[in-house]
Amino acid sequence: MLDYALLVALAAVIRTGSFERAAQQLNVTPSAVSQRVKLLEERLGTILVVRGSPCTGTPAGQRLCQHVEQVALLESELRLGLPDLRPDAPPVTVRLAVNADSLATWFVAAMAETPDCLFDLVLDDQEHSADWLRRGEVLAAVTAGAKPVQGCDSTPLGALRYIATASPAFVHRHFPTGVDDTSLARAPRLTFNSKDRLQAQWTRQAFGTEIMSPTHWLPSSQTFVDAALAGLGWGMNPEMLVAGHLRDGRLVALVPGQPLDVPLFWQRSRIASRTLADITRAVVRTARAALQPP
């Protein structure tokens, strides 16, 4: 039988990143937190926390941390029917995986519709966010894949529309005779990180081939927009973020009439939870109002 006092200490260390902050959260001393984690590691015969700045969970530690959060979620459901059960308990924390562009455009509005819980968001590319579900580290995720992860349900949300954009000055400098394979191969582009394939997807759609070019690495949705406005490079920006700039002429589409629509899906654990069901309804409702039709 697992000792939940020890598990709660473990989860606090992993989520806050330090024994000191975990102690503040639990209202105990850092020494007490350290002793609880050490005792749990001894009982299970494995290391659960990699000590450092910040402290991180091993795969086993992360799995136990998620188990604690699932139990807390179930306990919060129980309190709905038994209000005298731990009436001073803090709001439940729900861990989700979401891509940066969804977070920058529509996802916060969905979070605001479920104010009775706390969110712990993991940012990852929509092509890879389902991996967090497979590892059991999140309860739900915005993904690019329709096929449900084992133990999950999948719901289409719609498509996030991207426009290949750049400043008028950048287009004049790098594409004086028009956008083609040769000019694209020379013009600097913007790339979010090594997982970002949107530029490659767009060139395949618009020109029938993947076109490699020099790139700036900018892991921020808003910085992508700022860099395009500054003439640093061209990039795939969510239409919702750049619609005003396109309308006012501060940005232009590299190839008019060639948006890239990226279908998104909401995958959630089948764990019976009213809170998770409420979040799902808010996510689906908000996404379908903001995204292109699924």
C-alpha positions as CSV (number, residue, x, y, z in Angstrom):
1,M,0.0,0.0,0.0
2,L,1.4,3.4,-1.0
3,D,1.9,6.0,1.7
4,Y,0.2,9.1,0.3
5,A,1.9,11.5,2.7
6,L,5.2,10.4,1.1
7,L,3.7,10.6,-2.4
8,V,2.4,14.1,-1.9
9,A,5.9,15.3,-0.8
10,L,7.4,13.7,-3.9
11,A,4.8,15.4,-6.2
12,A,5.5,18.7,-4.5
13,V,9.2,18.5,-5.1
14,I,8.8,17.5,-8.8
15,R,6.2,20.1,-9.5
16,T,7.9,23.0,-7.7
17,G,11.4,22.0,-8.7
18,S,13.0,22.2,-5.2
19,F,12.7,20.8,-1.7
20,E,12.5,24.3,-0.2
21,R,9.5,25.3,-2.3
22,A,7.8,22.0,-1.7
23,A,8.3,22.5,2.0
24,Q,6.6,26.0,1.8
25,Q,3.7,24.5,-0.2
26,L,3.2,21.7,2.4
27,N,3.9,23.9,5.4
28,V,6.7,21.6,6.7
29,T,10.5,21.9,6.9
30,P,12.7,21.1,3.9
31,S,14.3,18.3,6.0
32,A,10.9,16.7,6.5
33,V,10.2,16.7,2.7
34,S,13.7,15.3,2.1
35,Q,13.1,12.5,4.6
36,R,9.7,11.6,3.1
37,V,11.1,11.4,-0.4
38,K,14.1,9.4,0.7
39,L,11.9,7.0,2.6
40,L,9.7,6.5,-0.4
41,E,12.7,5.8,-2.6
42,E,14.0,3.2,-0.1
43,R,10.6,1.5,0.1
44,L,10.3,1.3,-3.7
45,G,14.0,0.6,-4.3
46,T,14.5,3.2,-7.0
47,I,15.5,6.8,-7.4
48,L,12.5,9.1,-7.9
49,V,14.0,12.6,-7.9
50,V,17.1,13.8,-9.7
51,R,18.5,16.4,-7.3
52,G,19.5,19.6,-9.0
53,S,18.4,23.1,-9.9
54,P,15.6,22.5,-10.6
55,C,14.9,19.0,-9.1
56,T,13.3,16.7,-11.7
57,G,11.5,13.4,-11.5
58,T,12.8,10.2,-12.9
59,P,10.4,8.3,-15.1
60,A,9.2,6.4,-12.1
61,G,8.9,9.6,-10.1
62,Q,7.0,11.3,-12.8
63,R,4.6,8.4,-13.0
64,L,4.0,8.5,-9.3
65,C,3.5,12.2,-9.4
66,Q,0.8,11.8,-12.0
67,H,-0.8,9.1,-9.9
68,V,-1.0,11.5,-7.0
69,E,-2.6,14.1,-9.2
70,Q,-5.2,11.6,-10.5
71,V,-6.1,10.6,-6.9
72,A,-6.4,14.3,-6.0
73,L,-8.8,14.7,-9.0
74,L,-10.9,11.8,-7.8
75,E,-11.0,13.2,-4.3
76,S,-12.2,16.5,-5.6
77,E,-15.1,14.7,-7.3
78,L,-15.9,13.1,-3.9
79,R,-16.0,16.4,-2.1
80,L,-18.8,17.5,-4.4
81,G,-21.1,14.9,-2.8
82,L,-19.4,15.1,0.7
83,P,-18.7,18.9,1.3
84,D,-17.5,18.2,4.8
85,L,-14.7,16.1,3.5
86,R,-11.6,18.3,3.7
87,P,-13.5,21.5,3.1
88,D,-10.2,23.5,3.3
89,A,-8.5,21.4,0.5
90,P,-6.8,23.5,-2.2
91,P,-8.2,23.4,-5.8
92,V,-7.2,20.4,-7.7
93,T,-4.3,20.8,-10.3
94,V,-4.9,19.3,-13.7
95,R,-1.8,18.7,-16.0
96,L,-2.3,19.2,-19.7
97,A,-0.2,19.3,-22.8
98,V,-0.8,22.0,-25.4
99,N,1.1,23.5,-28.3
100,A,2.5,27.1,-28.0
101,D,0.4,28.5,-30.8
102,S,-2.9,27.2,-29.3
103,L,-1.9,28.7,-26.0
104,A,-1.1,32.0,-27.7
105,T,-4.5,32.2,-29.5
106,W,-7.5,30.3,-28.1
107,F,-6.6,27.9,-25.2
108,V,-6.5,30.5,-22.4
109,A,-10.2,31.3,-23.0
110,A,-11.0,27.7,-22.5
111,M,-9.1,27.6,-19.2
112,A,-11.0,30.7,-18.0
113,E,-14.2,28.7,-18.3
114,T,-13.1,26.3,-15.6
115,P,-12.1,28.5,-12.8
116,D,-12.4,25.9,-10.0
117,C,-9.2,24.1,-10.8
118,L,-5.5,25.0,-11.3
119,F,-3.6,24.2,-14.5
120,D,-0.1,22.8,-15.0
121,L,0.6,23.1,-18.7
122,V,3.3,21.3,-20.6
123,L,4.2,23.0,-23.9
124,D,5.1,20.8,-26.8
125,D,4.6,20.6,-30.5
126,Q,1.2,19.3,-31.5
127,E,2.9,16.4,-33.4
128,H,4.5,15.3,-30.1
129,S,2.1,16.2,-27.3
130,A,0.4,12.8,-27.5
131,D,3.7,11.3,-26.2
132,W,2.9,12.9,-22.8
133,L,-0.4,11.0,-22.7
134,R,1.3,7.8,-23.6
135,R,3.8,8.2,-20.7
136,G,0.9,9.0,-18.4
137,E,2.3,12.4,-17.5
138,V,-0.7,14.5,-18.5
139,L,-4.5,13.9,-18.3
140,A,-5.3,15.5,-21.7
141,A,-3.6,17.1,-24.7
142,V,-4.1,19.1,-27.8
143,T,-2.6,16.9,-30.5
144,A,-2.3,16.7,-34.3
145,G,-3.2,13.0,-34.3
146,A,-6.8,11.8,-34.5
147,K,-6.0,8.2,-33.4
148,P,-6.7,7.9,-29.7
149,V,-3.9,7.1,-27.4
150,Q,-4.6,3.9,-25.4
151,G,-7.0,4.7,-22.6
152,C,-8.0,8.0,-24.1
153,D,-10.8,9.5,-26.2
154,S,-10.2,11.8,-29.2
155,T,-12.4,14.7,-30.3
156,P,-11.7,16.9,-33.4
157,L,-11.4,20.6,-32.5
158,G,-10.9,22.2,-35.9
159,A,-7.9,23.5,-37.8
160,L,-5.5,26.2,-36.7
161,R,-4.8,28.3,-39.8
162,Y,-1.3,29.6,-40.5
163,I,-0.2,32.2,-43.0
164,A,3.4,32.4,-44.4
165,T,4.1,36.0,-43.5
166,A,6.8,38.6,-43.8
167,S,7.2,42.3,-43.7
168,P,6.8,44.3,-47.0
169,A,10.4,45.3,-46.8
170,F,11.6,41.7,-46.4
171,V,9.5,40.6,-49.4
172,H,10.9,43.5,-51.5
173,R,14.5,42.6,-50.5
174,H,14.4,38.8,-50.9
175,F,11.6,38.3,-53.4
176,P,11.9,41.2,-55.9
177,T,10.7,39.0,-58.8
178,G,8.3,36.8,-56.8
179,V,8.4,33.9,-54.4
180,D,9.9,30.7,-56.0
181,D,12.0,27.7,-55.1
182,T,15.3,29.6,-55.6
183,S,14.4,32.7,-53.7
184,L,12.9,30.7,-50.8
185,A,16.1,28.7,-50.5
186,R,18.1,31.9,-49.9
187,A,15.7,33.9,-47.7
188,P,16.0,33.5,-43.9
189,R,13.0,31.9,-42.2
190,L,11.8,31.6,-38.7
191,T,11.7,28.2,-36.9
192,F,10.3,27.6,-33.4
193,N,12.5,24.7,-32.5
194,S,13.8,21.4,-33.9
195,K,10.3,19.9,-33.8
196,D,8.7,22.7,-35.9
197,R,7.8,21.4,-39.4
198,L,5.3,24.0,-40.4
199,Q,7.6,25.8,-42.8
200,A,8.4,22.5,-44.5
201,Q,4.7,21.5,-44.7
202,W,3.9,24.8,-46.3
203,T,6.6,24.7,-48.9
204,R,5.5,21.2,-49.8
205,Q,1.9,22.3,-50.1
206,A,2.7,25.5,-52.1
207,F,5.6,24.3,-54.2
208,G,5.4,20.5,-54.1
209,T,8.7,20.1,-52.3
210,E,10.5,20.8,-49.0
211,I,12.7,23.8,-49.4
212,M,15.6,24.2,-47.0
213,S,16.8,27.7,-46.1
214,P,18.8,29.6,-43.5
215,T,16.8,29.9,-40.3
216,H,16.5,31.9,-37.0
217,W,15.5,29.8,-34.0
218,L,12.8,31.6,-32.0
219,P,10.9,29.5,-29.4
220,S,8.1,32.0,-28.8
221,S,4.8,32.5,-30.7
222,Q,4.8,36.3,-30.0
223,T,8.5,36.6,-30.9
224,F,7.6,34.9,-34.3
225,V,5.2,37.8,-35.0
226,D,7.7,40.4,-33.8
227,A,10.5,39.0,-35.8
228,A,8.4,39.0,-39.0
229,L,7.3,42.6,-38.3
230,A,11.0,43.5,-37.9
231,G,12.0,42.0,-41.2
232,L,14.1,39.3,-39.6
233,G,12.7,36.5,-41.7
234,W,9.5,34.8,-43.0
235,G,7.5,32.4,-40.9
236,M,4.3,30.5,-40.4
237,N,2.1,32.6,-38.0
238,P,-1.4,31.8,-36.8
239,E,-3.9,33.9,-38.7
240,M,-5.5,34.9,-35.4
241,L,-2.2,36.5,-34.3
242,V,-1.4,38.4,-37.5
243,A,-4.9,39.2,-39.0
244,G,-4.6,42.9,-37.9
245,H,-1.1,43.2,-39.2
246,L,-2.1,41.7,-42.6
247,R,-5.1,44.0,-42.8
248,D,-3.0,47.1,-42.0
249,G,-0.2,46.1,-44.4
250,R,2.5,45.7,-41.7
251,L,2.8,42.0,-42.8
252,V,2.0,40.4,-46.2
253,A,1.3,36.8,-47.2
254,L,4.2,35.4,-49.2
255,V,1.8,33.5,-51.5
256,P,-1.8,34.9,-51.2
257,G,-4.5,32.2,-51.0
258,Q,-2.1,29.6,-49.6
259,P,-2.8,29.2,-45.9
260,L,-1.8,26.0,-44.1
261,D,-4.6,24.5,-42.0
262,V,-3.3,22.2,-39.2
263,P,-6.0,19.9,-37.7
264,L,-6.1,19.7,-34.0
265,F,-7.6,17.1,-31.7
266,W,-8.4,16.9,-28.0
267,Q,-7.3,13.7,-26.4
268,R,-8.3,13.1,-22.8
269,S,-7.9,10.2,-20.3
270,R,-11.0,8.1,-19.8
271,I,-10.7,8.6,-16.1
272,A,-14.1,9.3,-14.6
273,S,-13.9,13.0,-13.6
274,R,-16.4,15.8,-13.7
275,T,-13.6,18.3,-13.6
276,L,-12.0,16.8,-16.7
277,A,-15.3,16.6,-18.4
278,D,-15.9,20.3,-17.7
279,I,-12.5,21.1,-19.1
280,T,-13.2,19.1,-22.2
281,R,-16.5,20.8,-22.9
282,A,-14.8,24.2,-22.5
283,V,-11.9,23.2,-24.8
284,V,-14.2,21.8,-27.5
285,R,-16.6,24.8,-27.3
286,T,-13.8,27.4,-27.4
287,A,-11.8,25.7,-30.2
288,R,-14.8,25.3,-32.5
289,A,-15.6,28.9,-32.1
290,A,-12.0,30.0,-32.9
291,L,-10.6,27.5,-35.3
292,Q,-11.5,26.5,-38.9
293,P,-14.3,23.9,-39.0
294,P,-13.1,20.3,-38.3
